[in-house]
Amino acid sequence: MPALSWLALTVIDWSVSPLFQDPSGPMSLVPRWRYMTDEAKALTKRTAVSALVVLLVLLVVRALVPWVLVAVVGWWIWKAVSR
């Protein structure tokens, strides 16, 4: 147990150490955001939004695929029975 508490204290010490803190404030996700042109910022934002939309669509489609398969099988059965 002493090794675990030493490790926890070391991690805590690193998080509050001035060597690991940015004096200009919290670090942004894009490190050079404040130096980017407005056009580059807009392109980055559009790309991020597009990636999130694609991920959301993939999650929805993935959830709906079993229902689509059930509907197709049901339609095949209906067509076979109605003959």
mmCIF file of the N, C-alpha and C atoms, coordinates in Angstrom:
data_MODEL
# 
_entry.id   MODEL 
# 
loop_
_atom_site.group_PDB 
_atom_site.id 
_atom_site.type_symbol 
_atom_site.label_atom_id 
_atom_site.label_alt_id 
_atom_site.label_comp_id 
_atom_site.label_asym_id 
_atom_site.label_entity_id 
_atom_site.label_seq_id 
_atom_site.pdbx_PDB_ins_code 
_atom_site.Cartn_x 
_atom_site.Cartn_y 
_atom_site.Cartn_z 
_atom_site.occupancy 
_atom_site.B_iso_or_equiv 
_atom_site.pdbx_formal_charge 
_atom_site.auth_seq_id 
_atom_site.auth_comp_id 
_atom_site.auth_asym_id 
_atom_site.auth_atom_id 
_atom_site.pdbx_PDB_model_num 
ATOM 1   N N  . MET A 1 1  ? 0.791   -1.202  0.000   1.00 0.00 ? 1  MET A N  1 
ATOM 2   C CA . MET A 1 1  ? 0.000   0.000   0.000   1.00 0.00 ? 1  MET A CA 1 
ATOM 3   C C  . MET A 1 1  ? 0.841   1.279   0.000   1.00 0.00 ? 1  MET A C  1 
ATOM 4   N N  . PRO A 1 2  ? 2.008   1.292   0.636   1.00 0.00 ? 2  PRO A N  1 
ATOM 5   C CA . PRO A 1 2  ? 2.779   2.535   0.620   1.00 0.00 ? 2  PRO A CA 1 
ATOM 6   C C  . PRO A 1 2  ? 3.163   2.965   -0.792  1.00 0.00 ? 2  PRO A C  1 
ATOM 7   N N  . ALA A 1 3  ? 3.421   2.012   -1.690  1.00 0.00 ? 3  ALA A N  1 
ATOM 8   C CA . ALA A 1 3  ? 3.787   2.375   -3.055  1.00 0.00 ? 3  ALA A CA 1 
ATOM 9   C C  . ALA A 1 3  ? 2.616   3.055   -3.754  1.00 0.00 ? 3  ALA A C  1 
ATOM 10  N N  . LEU A 1 4  ? 1.414   2.579   -3.486  1.00 0.00 ? 4  LEU A N  1 
ATOM 11  C CA . LEU A 1 4  ? 0.237   3.166   -4.106  1.00 0.00 ? 4  LEU A CA 1 
ATOM 12  C C  . LEU A 1 4  ? 0.029   4.594   -3.621  1.00 0.00 ? 4  LEU A C  1 
ATOM 13  N N  . SER A 1 5  ? 0.181   4.814   -2.314  1.00 0.00 ? 5  SER A N  1 
ATOM 14  C CA . SER A 1 5  ? -0.009  6.173   -1.808  1.00 0.00 ? 5  SER A CA 1 
ATOM 15  C C  . SER A 1 5  ? 1.096   7.090   -2.327  1.00 0.00 ? 5  SER A C  1 
ATOM 16  N N  . TRP A 1 6  ? 2.317   6.584   -2.479  1.00 0.00 ? 6  TRP A N  1 
ATOM 17  C CA . TRP A 1 6  ? 3.397   7.393   -3.037  1.00 0.00 ? 6  TRP A CA 1 
ATOM 18  C C  . TRP A 1 6  ? 3.076   7.773   -4.477  1.00 0.00 ? 6  TRP A C  1 
ATOM 19  N N  . LEU A 1 7  ? 2.533   6.812   -5.242  1.00 0.00 ? 7  LEU A N  1 
ATOM 20  C CA . LEU A 1 7  ? 2.166   7.075   -6.625  1.00 0.00 ? 7  LEU A CA 1 
ATOM 21  C C  . LEU A 1 7  ? 1.061   8.126   -6.690  1.00 0.00 ? 7  LEU A C  1 
ATOM 22  N N  . ALA A 1 8  ? 0.049   7.999   -5.833  1.00 0.00 ? 8  ALA A N  1 
ATOM 23  C CA . ALA A 1 8  ? -1.040  8.973   -5.818  1.00 0.00 ? 8  ALA A CA 1 
ATOM 24  C C  . ALA A 1 8  ? -0.518  10.360  -5.463  1.00 0.00 ? 8  ALA A C  1 
ATOM 25  N N  . LEU A 1 9  ? 0.369   10.446  -4.487  1.00 0.00 ? 9  LEU A N  1 
ATOM 26  C CA . LEU A 1 9  ? 0.933   11.744  -4.110  1.00 0.00 ? 9  LEU A CA 1 
ATOM 27  C C  . LEU A 1 9  ? 1.777   12.318  -5.228  1.00 0.00 ? 9  LEU A C  1 
ATOM 28  N N  . THR A 1 10 ? 2.492   11.465  -5.940  1.00 0.00 ? 10 THR A N  1 
ATOM 29  C CA . THR A 1 10 ? 3.313   11.936  -7.049  1.00 0.00 ? 10 THR A CA 1 
ATOM 30  C C  . THR A 1 10 ? 2.429   12.509  -8.148  1.00 0.00 ? 10 THR A C  1 
ATOM 31  N N  . VAL A 1 11 ? 1.347   11.821  -8.470  1.00 0.00 ? 11 VAL A N  1 
ATOM 32  C CA . VAL A 1 11 ? 0.439   12.316  -9.499  1.00 0.00 ? 11 VAL A CA 1 
ATOM 33  C C  . VAL A 1 11 ? -0.192  13.630  -9.058  1.00 0.00 ? 11 VAL A C  1 
ATOM 34  N N  . ILE A 1 12 ? -0.595  13.711  -7.795  1.00 0.00 ? 12 ILE A N  1 
ATOM 35  C CA . ILE A 1 12 ? -1.187  14.944  -7.280  1.00 0.00 ? 12 ILE A CA 1 
ATOM 36  C C  . ILE A 1 12 ? -0.157  16.066  -7.306  1.00 0.00 ? 12 ILE A C  1 
ATOM 37  N N  . ASP A 1 13 ? 1.087   15.754  -6.912  1.00 0.00 ? 13 ASP A N  1 
ATOM 38  C CA . ASP A 1 13 ? 2.128   16.774  -6.920  1.00 0.00 ? 13 ASP A CA 1 
ATOM 39  C C  . ASP A 1 13 ? 2.386   17.285  -8.330  1.00 0.00 ? 13 ASP A C  1 
ATOM 40  N N  . TRP A 1 14 ? 2.352   16.386  -9.333  1.00 0.00 ? 14 TRP A N  1 
ATOM 41  C CA . TRP A 1 14 ? 2.576   16.816  -10.711 1.00 0.00 ? 14 TRP A CA 1 
ATOM 42  C C  . TRP A 1 14 ? 1.463   17.741  -11.186 1.00 0.00 ? 14 TRP A C  1 
ATOM 43  N N  . SER A 1 15 ? 0.239   17.443  -10.765 1.00 0.00 ? 15 SER A N  1 
ATOM 44  C CA . SER A 1 15 ? -0.879  18.240  -11.253 1.00 0.00 ? 15 SER A CA 1 
ATOM 45  C C  . SER A 1 15 ? -0.864  19.656  -10.682 1.00 0.00 ? 15 SER A C  1 
ATOM 46  N N  . VAL A 1 16 ? -0.268  19.856  -9.512  1.00 0.00 ? 16 VAL A N  1 
ATOM 47  C CA . VAL A 1 16 ? -0.230  21.202  -8.928  1.00 0.00 ? 16 VAL A CA 1 
ATOM 48  C C  . VAL A 1 16 ? 1.128   21.860  -9.091  1.00 0.00 ? 16 VAL A C  1 
ATOM 49  N N  . SER A 1 17 ? 2.077   21.171  -9.668  1.00 0.00 ? 17 SER A N  1 
ATOM 50  C CA . SER A 1 17 ? 3.410   21.726  -9.838  1.00 0.00 ? 17 SER A CA 1 
ATOM 51  C C  . SER A 1 17 ? 3.391   22.862  -10.857 1.00 0.00 ? 17 SER A C  1 
ATOM 52  N N  . PRO A 1 18 ? 4.063   23.976  -10.572 1.00 0.00 ? 18 PRO A N  1 
ATOM 53  C CA . PRO A 1 18 ? 4.099   25.080  -11.527 1.00 0.00 ? 18 PRO A CA 1 
ATOM 54  C C  . PRO A 1 18 ? 4.780   24.707  -12.843 1.00 0.00 ? 18 PRO A C  1 
ATOM 55  N N  . LEU A 1 19 ? 5.614   23.680  -12.837 1.00 0.00 ? 19 LEU A N  1 
ATOM 56  C CA . LEU A 1 19 ? 6.285   23.267  -14.061 1.00 0.00 ? 19 LEU A CA 1 
ATOM 57  C C  . LEU A 1 19 ? 5.313   22.704  -15.087 1.00 0.00 ? 19 LEU A C  1 
ATOM 58  N N  . PHE A 1 20 ? 4.169   22.173  -14.630 1.00 0.00 ? 20 PHE A N  1 
ATOM 59  C CA . PHE A 1 20 ? 3.225   21.528  -15.529 1.00 0.00 ? 20 PHE A CA 1 
ATOM 60  C C  . PHE A 1 20 ? 1.990   22.376  -15.785 1.00 0.00 ? 20 PHE A C  1 
ATOM 61  N N  . GLN A 1 21 ? 2.018   23.633  -15.386 1.00 0.00 ? 21 GLN A N  1 
ATOM 62  C CA . GLN A 1 21 ? 0.883   24.507  -15.616 1.00 0.00 ? 21 GLN A CA 1 
ATOM 63  C C  . GLN A 1 21 ? 1.250   25.575  -16.626 1.00 0.00 ? 21 GLN A C  1 
ATOM 64  N N  . ASP A 1 22 ? 0.306   25.888  -17.509 1.00 0.00 ? 22 ASP A N  1 
ATOM 65  C CA . ASP A 1 22 ? 0.512   26.909  -18.520 1.00 0.00 ? 22 ASP A CA 1 
ATOM 66  C C  . ASP A 1 22 ? 0.230   28.274  -17.897 1.00 0.00 ? 22 ASP A C  1 
ATOM 67  N N  . PRO A 1 23 ? 1.190   29.174  -17.891 1.00 0.00 ? 23 PRO A N  1 
ATOM 68  C CA . PRO A 1 23 ? 0.964   30.463  -17.240 1.00 0.00 ? 23 PRO A CA 1 
ATOM 69  C C  . PRO A 1 23 ? -0.089  31.318  -17.945 1.00 0.00 ? 23 PRO A C  1 
ATOM 70  N N  . SER A 1 24 ? -0.373  31.053  -19.221 1.00 0.00 ? 24 SER A N  1 
ATOM 71  C CA . SER A 1 24 ? -1.350  31.855  -19.947 1.00 0.00 ? 24 SER A CA 1 
ATOM 72  C C  . SER A 1 24 ? -2.768  31.336  -19.771 1.00 0.00 ? 24 SER A C  1 
ATOM 73  N N  . GLY A 1 25 ? -2.971  30.310  -18.988 1.00 0.00 ? 25 GLY A N  1 
ATOM 74  C CA . GLY A 1 25 ? -4.303  29.772  -18.750 1.00 0.00 ? 25 GLY A CA 1 
ATOM 75  C C  . GLY A 1 25 ? -4.388  28.328  -19.189 1.00 0.00 ? 25 GLY A C  1 
ATOM 76  N N  . PRO A 1 26 ? -5.600  27.776  -19.223 1.00 0.00 ? 26 PRO A N  1 
ATOM 77  C CA . PRO A 1 26 ? -5.756  26.368  -19.608 1.00 0.00 ? 26 PRO A CA 1 
ATOM 78  C C  . PRO A 1 26 ? -5.395  26.156  -21.071 1.00 0.00 ? 26 PRO A C  1 
ATOM 79  N N  . MET A 1 27 ? -4.857  24.980  -21.347 1.00 0.00 ? 27 MET A N  1 
ATOM 80  C CA . MET A 1 27 ? -4.432  24.652  -22.713 1.00 0.00 ? 27 MET A CA 1 
ATOM 81  C C  . MET A 1 27 ? -5.646  24.282  -23.552 1.00 0.00 ? 27 MET A C  1 
ATOM 82  N N  . SER A 1 28 ? -5.735  24.846  -24.740 1.00 0.00 ? 28 SER A N  1 
ATOM 83  C CA . SER A 1 28 ? -6.855  24.539  -25.616 1.00 0.00 ? 28 SER A CA 1 
ATOM 84  C C  . SER A 1 28 ? -6.623  23.224  -26.336 1.00 0.00 ? 28 SER A C  1 
ATOM 85  N N  . LEU A 1 29 ? -7.704  22.677  -26.912 1.00 0.00 ? 29 LEU A N  1 
ATOM 86  C CA . LEU A 1 29 ? -7.578  21.424  -27.649 1.00 0.00 ? 29 LEU A CA 1 
ATOM 87  C C  . LEU A 1 29 ? -6.709  21.594  -28.888 1.00 0.00 ? 29 LEU A C  1 
ATOM 88  N N  . VAL A 1 30 ? -6.825  22.739  -29.526 1.00 0.00 ? 30 VAL A N  1 
ATOM 89  C CA . VAL A 1 30 ? -5.975  23.063  -30.670 1.00 0.00 ? 30 VAL A CA 1 
ATOM 90  C C  . VAL A 1 30 ? -4.933  24.049  -30.143 1.00 0.00 ? 30 VAL A C  1 
ATOM 91  N N  . PRO A 1 31 ? -3.686  23.607  -29.953 1.00 0.00 ? 31 PRO A N  1 
ATOM 92  C CA . PRO A 1 31 ? -2.699  24.423  -29.244 1.00 0.00 ? 31 PRO A CA 1 
ATOM 93  C C  . PRO A 1 31 ? -2.465  25.810  -29.831 1.00 0.00 ? 31 PRO A C  1 
ATOM 94  N N  . ARG A 1 32 ? -2.576  25.980  -31.118 1.00 0.00 ? 32 ARG A N  1 
ATOM 95  C CA . ARG A 1 32 ? -2.282  27.282  -31.722 1.00 0.00 ? 32 ARG A CA 1 
ATOM 96  C C  . ARG A 1 32 ? -3.551  28.014  -32.155 1.00 0.00 ? 32 ARG A C  1 
ATOM 97  N N  . TRP A 1 33 ? -4.648  27.767  -31.461 1.00 0.00 ? 33 TRP A N  1 
ATOM 98  C CA . TRP A 1 33 ? -5.937  28.337  -31.833 1.00 0.00 ? 33 TRP A CA 1 
ATOM 99  C C  . TRP A 1 33 ? -5.883  29.861  -31.903 1.00 0.00 ? 33 TRP A C  1 
ATOM 100 N N  . ARG A 1 34 ? -5.236  30.476  -30.937 1.00 0.00 ? 34 ARG A N  1 
ATOM 101 C CA . ARG A 1 34 ? -5.235  31.946  -30.918 1.00 0.00 ? 34 ARG A CA 1 
ATOM 102 C C  . ARG A 1 34 ? -4.391  32.545  -32.034 1.00 0.00 ? 34 ARG A C  1 
ATOM 103 N N  . TYR A 1 35 ? -3.521  31.757  -32.648 1.00 0.00 ? 35 TYR A N  1 
ATOM 104 C CA . TYR A 1 35 ? -2.684  32.253  -33.741 1.00 0.00 ? 35 TYR A CA 1 
ATOM 105 C C  . TYR A 1 35 ? -3.267  31.934  -35.119 1.00 0.00 ? 35 TYR A C  1 
ATOM 106 N N  . MET A 1 36 ? -4.345  31.150  -35.154 1.00 0.00 ? 36 MET A N  1 
ATOM 107 C CA . MET A 1 36 ? -4.938  30.750  -36.433 1.00 0.00 ? 36 MET A CA 1 
ATOM 108 C C  . MET A 1 36 ? -5.743  31.901  -37.019 1.00 0.00 ? 36 MET A C  1 
ATOM 109 N N  . THR A 1 37 ? -5.820  31.932  -38.348 1.00 0.00 ? 37 THR A N  1 
ATOM 110 C CA . THR A 1 37 ? -6.649  32.932  -39.014 1.00 0.00 ? 37 THR A CA 1 
ATOM 111 C C  . THR A 1 37 ? -8.118  32.569  -38.819 1.00 0.00 ? 37 THR A C  1 
ATOM 112 N N  . ASP A 1 38 ? -8.991  33.539  -39.065 1.00 0.00 ? 38 ASP A N  1 
ATOM 113 C CA . ASP A 1 38 ? -10.421 33.278  -38.924 1.00 0.00 ? 38 ASP A CA 1 
ATOM 114 C C  . ASP A 1 38 ? -10.886 32.202  -39.898 1.00 0.00 ? 38 ASP A C  1 
ATOM 115 N N  . GLU A 1 39 ? -10.305 32.187  -41.086 1.00 0.00 ? 39 GLU A N  1 
ATOM 116 C CA . GLU A 1 39 ? -10.663 31.167  -42.083 1.00 0.00 ? 39 GLU A CA 1 
ATOM 117 C C  . GLU A 1 39 ? -10.255 29.770  -41.603 1.00 0.00 ? 39 GLU A C  1 
ATOM 118 N N  . ALA A 1 40 ? -9.069  29.666  -41.023 1.00 0.00 ? 40 ALA A N  1 
ATOM 119 C CA . ALA A 1 40 ? -8.601  28.370  -40.513 1.00 0.00 ? 40 ALA A CA 1 
ATOM 120 C C  . ALA A 1 40 ? -9.461  27.914  -39.334 1.00 0.00 ? 40 ALA A C  1 
ATOM 121 N N  . LYS A 1 41 ? -9.867  28.844  -38.481 1.00 0.00 ? 41 LYS A N  1 
ATOM 122 C CA . LYS A 1 41 ? -10.741 28.492  -37.357 1.00 0.00 ? 41 LYS A CA 1 
ATOM 123 C C  . LYS A 1 41 ? -12.094 27.998  -37.867 1.00 0.00 ? 41 LYS A C  1 
ATOM 124 N N  . ALA A 1 42 ? -12.641 28.683  -38.873 1.00 0.00 ? 42 ALA A N  1 
ATOM 125 C CA . ALA A 1 42 ? -13.929 28.271  -39.429 1.00 0.00 ? 42 ALA A CA 1 
ATOM 126 C C  . ALA A 1 42 ? -13.836 26.884  -40.055 1.00 0.00 ? 42 ALA A C  1 
ATOM 127 N N  . LEU A 1 43 ? -12.742 26.630  -40.781 1.00 0.00 ? 43 LEU A N  1 
ATOM 128 C CA . LEU A 1 43 ? -12.547 25.318  -41.399 1.00 0.00 ? 43 LEU A CA 1 
ATOM 129 C C  . LEU A 1 43 ? -12.429 24.231  -40.331 1.00 0.00 ? 43 LEU A C  1 
ATOM 130 N N  . THR A 1 44 ? -11.712 24.516  -39.262 1.00 0.00 ? 44 THR A N  1 
ATOM 131 C CA . THR A 1 44 ? -11.557 23.553  -38.172 1.00 0.00 ? 44 THR A CA 1 
ATOM 132 C C  . THR A 1 44 ? -12.901 23.263  -37.518 1.00 0.00 ? 44 THR A C  1 
ATOM 133 N N  . LYS A 1 45 ? -13.686 24.312  -37.274 1.00 0.00 ? 45 LYS A N  1 
ATOM 134 C CA . LYS A 1 45 ? -15.003 24.115  -36.661 1.00 0.00 ? 45 LYS A CA 1 
ATOM 135 C C  . LYS A 1 45 ? -15.918 23.304  -37.576 1.00 0.00 ? 45 LYS A C  1 
ATOM 136 N N  . ARG A 1 46 ? -15.926 23.615  -38.893 1.00 0.00 ? 46 ARG A N  1 
ATOM 137 C CA . ARG A 1 46 ? -16.765 22.859  -39.830 1.00 0.00 ? 46 ARG A CA 1 
ATOM 138 C C  . ARG A 1 46 ? -16.353 21.395  -39.874 1.00 0.00 ? 46 ARG A C  1 
ATOM 139 N N  . THR A 1 47 ? -15.054 21.151  -39.859 1.00 0.00 ? 47 THR A N  1 
ATOM 140 C CA . THR A 1 47 ? -14.562 19.770  -39.890 1.00 0.00 ? 47 THR A CA 1 
ATOM 141 C C  . THR A 1 47 ? -14.984 19.019  -38.636 1.00 0.00 ? 47 THR A C  1 
ATOM 142 N N  . ALA A 1 48 ? -14.882 19.658  -37.479 1.00 0.00 ? 48 ALA A N  1 
ATOM 143 C CA . ALA A 1 48 ? -15.276 19.018  -36.220 1.00 0.00 ? 48 ALA A CA 1 
ATOM 144 C C  . ALA A 1 48 ? -16.776 18.726  -36.203 1.00 0.00 ? 48 ALA A C  1 
ATOM 145 N N  . VAL A 1 49 ? -17.581 19.674  -36.655 1.00 0.00 ? 49 VAL A N  1 
ATOM 146 C CA . VAL A 1 49 ? -19.032 19.465  -36.686 1.00 0.00 ? 49 VAL A CA 1 
ATOM 147 C C  . VAL A 1 49 ? -19.375 18.346  -37.659 1.00 0.00 ? 49 VAL A C  1 
ATOM 148 N N  . SER A 1 50 ? -18.727 18.325  -38.819 1.00 0.00 ? 50 SER A N  1 
ATOM 149 C CA . SER A 1 50 ? -18.982 17.262  -39.794 1.00 0.00 ? 50 SER A CA 1 
ATOM 150 C C  . SER A 1 50 ? -18.612 15.897  -39.235 1.00 0.00 ? 50 SER A C  1 
ATOM 151 N N  . ALA A 1 51 ? -17.495 15.808  -38.547 1.00 0.00 ? 51 ALA A N  1 
ATOM 152 C CA . ALA A 1 51 ? -17.081 14.532  -37.947 1.00 0.00 ? 51 ALA A CA 1 
ATOM 153 C C  . ALA A 1 51 ? -18.086 14.077  -36.894 1.00 0.00 ? 51 ALA A C  1 
ATOM 154 N N  . LEU A 1 52 ? -18.592 15.006  -36.084 1.00 0.00 ? 52 LEU A N  1 
ATOM 155 C CA . LEU A 1 52 ? -19.592 14.639  -35.077 1.00 0.00 ? 52 LEU A CA 1 
ATOM 156 C C  . LEU A 1 52 ? -20.900 14.181  -35.718 1.00 0.00 ? 52 LEU A C  1 
ATOM 157 N N  . VAL A 1 53 ? -21.299 14.842  -36.796 1.00 0.00 ? 53 VAL A N  1 
ATOM 158 C CA . VAL A 1 53 ? -22.526 14.437  -37.500 1.00 0.00 ? 53 VAL A CA 1 
ATOM 159 C C  . VAL A 1 53 ? -22.362 13.046  -38.093 1.00 0.00 ? 53 VAL A C  1 
ATOM 160 N N  . VAL A 1 54 ? -21.215 12.777  -38.694 1.00 0.00 ? 54 VAL A N  1 
ATOM 161 C CA . VAL A 1 54 ? -20.964 11.450  -39.271 1.00 0.00 ? 54 VAL A CA 1 
ATOM 162 C C  . VAL A 1 54 ? -21.003 10.377  -38.180 1.00 0.00 ? 54 VAL A C  1 
ATOM 163 N N  . LEU A 1 55 ? -20.384 10.652  -37.030 1.00 0.00 ? 55 LEU A N  1 
ATOM 164 C CA . LEU A 1 55 ? -20.416 9.684   -35.927 1.00 0.00 ? 55 LEU A CA 1 
ATOM 165 C C  . LEU A 1 55 ? -21.837 9.459   -35.427 1.00 0.00 ? 55 LEU A C  1 
ATOM 166 N N  . LEU A 1 56 ? -22.613 10.533  -35.320 1.00 0.00 ? 56 LEU A N  1 
ATOM 167 C CA . LEU A 1 56 ? -23.997 10.401  -34.873 1.00 0.00 ? 56 LEU A CA 1 
ATOM 168 C C  . LEU A 1 56 ? -24.817 9.576   -35.861 1.00 0.00 ? 56 LEU A C  1 
ATOM 169 N N  . VAL A 1 57 ? -24.646 9.836   -37.147 1.00 0.00 ? 57 VAL A N  1 
ATOM 170 C CA . VAL A 1 57 ? -25.368 9.072   -38.171 1.00 0.00 ? 57 VAL A CA 1 
ATOM 171 C C  . VAL A 1 57 ? -24.966 7.605   -38.126 1.00 0.00 ? 57 VAL A C  1 
ATOM 172 N N  . LEU A 1 58 ? -23.678 7.334   -37.971 1.00 0.00 ? 58 LEU A N  1 
ATOM 173 C CA . LEU A 1 58 ? -23.236 5.934   -37.883 1.00 0.00 ? 58 LEU A CA 1 
ATOM 174 C C  . LEU A 1 58 ? -23.846 5.234   -36.676 1.00 0.00 ? 58 LEU A C  1 
ATOM 175 N N  . LEU A 1 59 ? -23.932 5.930   -35.549 1.00 0.00 ? 59 LEU A N  1 
ATOM 176 C CA . LEU A 1 59 ? -24.540 5.319   -34.363 1.00 0.00 ? 59 LEU A CA 1 
ATOM 177 C C  . LEU A 1 59 ? -26.021 5.035   -34.582 1.00 0.00 ? 59 LEU A C  1 
ATOM 178 N N  . VAL A 1 60 ? -26.728 5.966   -35.212 1.00 0.00 ? 60 VAL A N  1 
ATOM 179 C CA . VAL A 1 60 ? -28.161 5.770   -35.465 1.00 0.00 ? 60 VAL A CA 1 
ATOM 180 C C  . VAL A 1 60 ? -28.367 4.643   -36.466 1.00 0.00 ? 60 VAL A C  1 
ATOM 181 N N  . VAL A 1 61 ? -27.597 4.640   -37.549 1.00 0.00 ? 61 VAL A N  1 
ATOM 182 C CA . VAL A 1 61 ? -27.728 3.588   -38.568 1.00 0.00 ? 61 VAL A CA 1 
ATOM 183 C C  . VAL A 1 61 ? -27.403 2.232   -37.963 1.00 0.00 ? 61 VAL A C  1 
ATOM 184 N N  . ARG A 1 62 ? -26.375 2.204   -37.130 1.00 0.00 ? 62 ARG A N  1 
ATOM 185 C CA . ARG A 1 62 ? -25.993 0.931   -36.495 1.00 0.00 ? 62 ARG A CA 1 
ATOM 186 C C  . ARG A 1 62 ? -27.116 0.412   -35.604 1.00 0.00 ? 62 ARG A C  1 
ATOM 187 N N  . ALA A 1 63 ? -27.821 1.316   -34.948 1.00 0.00 ? 63 ALA A N  1 
ATOM 188 C CA . ALA A 1 63 ? -28.931 0.905   -34.089 1.00 0.00 ? 63 ALA A CA 1 
ATOM 189 C C  . ALA A 1 63 ? -30.145 0.467   -34.906 1.00 0.00 ? 63 ALA A C  1 
ATOM 190 N N  . LEU A 1 64 ? -30.296 1.019   -36.100 1.00 0.00 ? 64 LEU A N  1 
ATOM 191 C CA . LEU A 1 64 ? -31.476 0.708   -36.914 1.00 0.00 ? 64 LEU A CA 1 
ATOM 192 C C  . LEU A 1 64 ? -31.300 -0.501  -37.825 1.00 0.00 ? 64 LEU A C  1 
ATOM 193 N N  . VAL A 1 65 ? -30.081 -0.945  -38.051 1.00 0.00 ? 65 VAL A N  1 
ATOM 194 C CA . VAL A 1 65 ? -29.831 -2.067  -38.964 1.00 0.00 ? 65 VAL A CA 1 
ATOM 195 C C  . VAL A 1 65 ? -30.612 -3.320  -38.563 1.00 0.00 ? 65 VAL A C  1 
ATOM 196 N N  . PRO A 1 66 ? -30.647 -3.720  -37.307 1.00 0.00 ? 66 PRO A N  1 
ATOM 197 C CA . PRO A 1 66 ? -31.444 -4.923  -36.968 1.00 0.00 ? 66 PRO A CA 1 
ATOM 198 C C  . PRO A 1 66 ? -32.930 -4.756  -37.308 1.00 0.00 ? 66 PRO A C  1 
ATOM 199 N N  . TRP A 1 67 ? -33.475 -3.568  -37.086 1.00 0.00 ? 67 TRP A N  1 
ATOM 200 C CA . TRP A 1 67 ? -34.886 -3.338  -37.406 1.00 0.00 ? 67 TRP A CA 1 
ATOM 201 C C  . TRP A 1 67 ? -35.134 -3.398  -38.908 1.00 0.00 ? 67 TRP A C  1 
ATOM 202 N N  . VAL A 1 68 ? -34.209 -2.893  -39.693 1.00 0.00 ? 68 VAL A N  1 
ATOM 203 C CA . VAL A 1 68 ? -34.340 -2.962  -41.149 1.00 0.00 ? 68 VAL A CA 1 
ATOM 204 C C  . VAL A 1 68 ? -34.292 -4.420  -41.598 1.00 0.00 ? 68 VAL A C  1 
ATOM 205 N N  . LEU A 1 69 ? -33.397 -5.203  -41.019 1.00 0.00 ? 69 LEU A N  1 
ATOM 206 C CA . LEU A 1 69 ? -33.329 -6.625  -41.368 1.00 0.00 ? 69 LEU A CA 1 
ATOM 207 C C  . LEU A 1 69 ? -34.620 -7.349  -41.007 1.00 0.00 ? 69 LEU A C  1 
ATOM 208 N N  . VAL A 1 70 ? -35.179 -7.044  -39.839 1.00 0.00 ? 70 VAL A N  1 
ATOM 209 C CA . VAL A 1 70 ? -36.446 -7.657  -39.437 1.00 0.00 ? 70 VAL A CA 1 
ATOM 210 C C  . VAL A 1 70 ? -37.551 -7.268  -40.427 1.00 0.00 ? 70 VAL A C  1 
ATOM 211 N N  . ALA A 1 71 ? -37.576 -6.010  -40.845 1.00 0.00 ? 71 ALA A N  1 
ATOM 212 C CA . ALA A 1 71 ? -38.592 -5.560  -41.804 1.00 0.00 ? 71 ALA A CA 1 
ATOM 213 C C  . ALA A 1 71 ? -38.437 -6.266  -43.141 1.00 0.00 ? 71 ALA A C  1 
ATOM 214 N N  . VAL A 1 72 ? -37.213 -6.436  -43.619 1.00 0.00 ? 72 VAL A N  1 
ATOM 215 C CA . VAL A 1 72 ? -36.981 -7.109  -44.901 1.00 0.00 ? 72 VAL A CA 1 
ATOM 216 C C  . VAL A 1 72 ? -37.402 -8.576  -44.818 1.00 0.00 ? 72 VAL A C  1 
ATOM 217 N N  . VAL A 1 73 ? -37.035 -9.249  -43.738 1.00 0.00 ? 73 VAL A N  1 
ATOM 218 C CA . VAL A 1 73 ? -37.432 -10.649 -43.571 1.00 0.00 ? 73 VAL A CA 1 
ATOM 219 C C  . VAL A 1 73 ? -38.948 -10.754 -43.469 1.00 0.00 ? 73 VAL A C  1 
ATOM 220 N N  . GLY A 1 74 ? -39.566 -9.832  -42.743 1.00 0.00 ? 74 GLY A N  1 
ATOM 221 C CA . GLY A 1 74 ? -41.031 -9.827  -42.647 1.00 0.00 ? 74 GLY A CA 1 
ATOM 222 C C  . GLY A 1 74 ? -41.693 -9.615  -43.996 1.00 0.00 ? 74 GLY A C  1 
ATOM 223 N N  . TRP A 1 75 ? -41.123 -8.725  -44.786 1.00 0.00 ? 75 TRP A N  1 
ATOM 224 C CA . TRP A 1 75 ? -41.668 -8.492  -46.126 1.00 0.00 ? 75 TRP A CA 1 
ATOM 225 C C  . TRP A 1 75 ? -41.524 -9.743  -46.989 1.00 0.00 ? 75 TRP A C  1 
ATOM 226 N N  . TRP A 1 76 ? -40.362 -10.424 -46.924 1.00 0.00 ? 76 TRP A N  1 
ATOM 227 C CA . TRP A 1 76 ? -40.179 -11.671 -47.682 1.00 0.00 ? 76 TRP A CA 1 
ATOM 228 C C  . TRP A 1 76 ? -41.204 -12.717 -47.264 1.00 0.00 ? 76 TRP A C  1 
ATOM 229 N N  . ILE A 1 77 ? -41.416 -12.846 -45.970 1.00 0.00 ? 77 ILE A N  1 
ATOM 230 C CA . ILE A 1 77 ? -42.399 -13.817 -45.470 1.00 0.00 ? 77 ILE A CA 1 
ATOM 231 C C  . ILE A 1 77 ? -43.795 -13.435 -45.962 1.00 0.00 ? 77 ILE A C  1 
ATOM 232 N N  . TRP A 1 78 ? -44.147 -12.177 -45.902 1.00 0.00 ? 78 TRP A N  1 
ATOM 233 C CA . TRP A 1 78 ? -45.458 -11.711 -46.369 1.00 0.00 ? 78 TRP A CA 1 
ATOM 234 C C  . TRP A 1 78 ? -45.648 -12.021 -47.859 1.00 0.00 ? 78 TRP A C  1 
ATOM 235 N N  . LYS A 1 79 ? -44.606 -11.776 -48.649 1.00 0.00 ? 79 LYS A N  1 
ATOM 236 C CA . LYS A 1 79 ? -44.694 -12.058 -50.088 1.00 0.00 ? 79 LYS A CA 1 
ATOM 237 C C  . LYS A 1 79 ? -44.846 -13.561 -50.332 1.00 0.00 ? 79 LYS A C  1 
ATOM 238 N N  . ALA A 1 80 ? -44.136 -14.376 -49.556 1.00 0.00 ? 80 ALA A N  1 
ATOM 239 C CA . ALA A 1 80 ? -44.212 -15.832 -49.744 1.00 0.00 ? 80 ALA A CA 1 
ATOM 240 C C  . ALA A 1 80 ? -45.585 -16.370 -49.337 1.00 0.00 ? 80 ALA A C  1 
ATOM 241 N N  . VAL A 1 81 ? -46.156 -15.819 -48.270 1.00 0.00 ? 81 VAL A N  1 
ATOM 242 C CA . VAL A 1 81 ? -47.452 -16.288 -47.777 1.00 0.00 ? 81 VAL A CA 1 
ATOM 243 C C  . VAL A 1 81 ? -48.579 -15.803 -48.697 1.00 0.00 ? 81 VAL A C  1 
ATOM 244 N N  . SER A 1 82 ? -48.463 -14.639 -49.263 1.00 0.00 ? 82 SER A N  1 
ATOM 245 C CA . SER A 1 82 ? -49.538 -14.060 -50.083 1.00 0.00 ? 82 SER A CA 1 
ATOM 246 C C  . SER A 1 82 ? -49.634 -14.708 -51.471 1.00 0.00 ? 82 SER A C  1 
ATOM 247 N N  . ARG A 1 83 ? -48.680 -15.504 -51.874 1.00 0.00 ? 83 ARG A N  1 
ATOM 248 C CA . ARG A 1 83 ? -48.733 -16.188 -53.181 1.00 0.00 ? 83 ARG A CA 1 
ATOM 249 C C  . ARG A 1 83 ? -49.763 -17.221 -53.132 1.00 0.00 ? 83 ARG A C  1 
# 
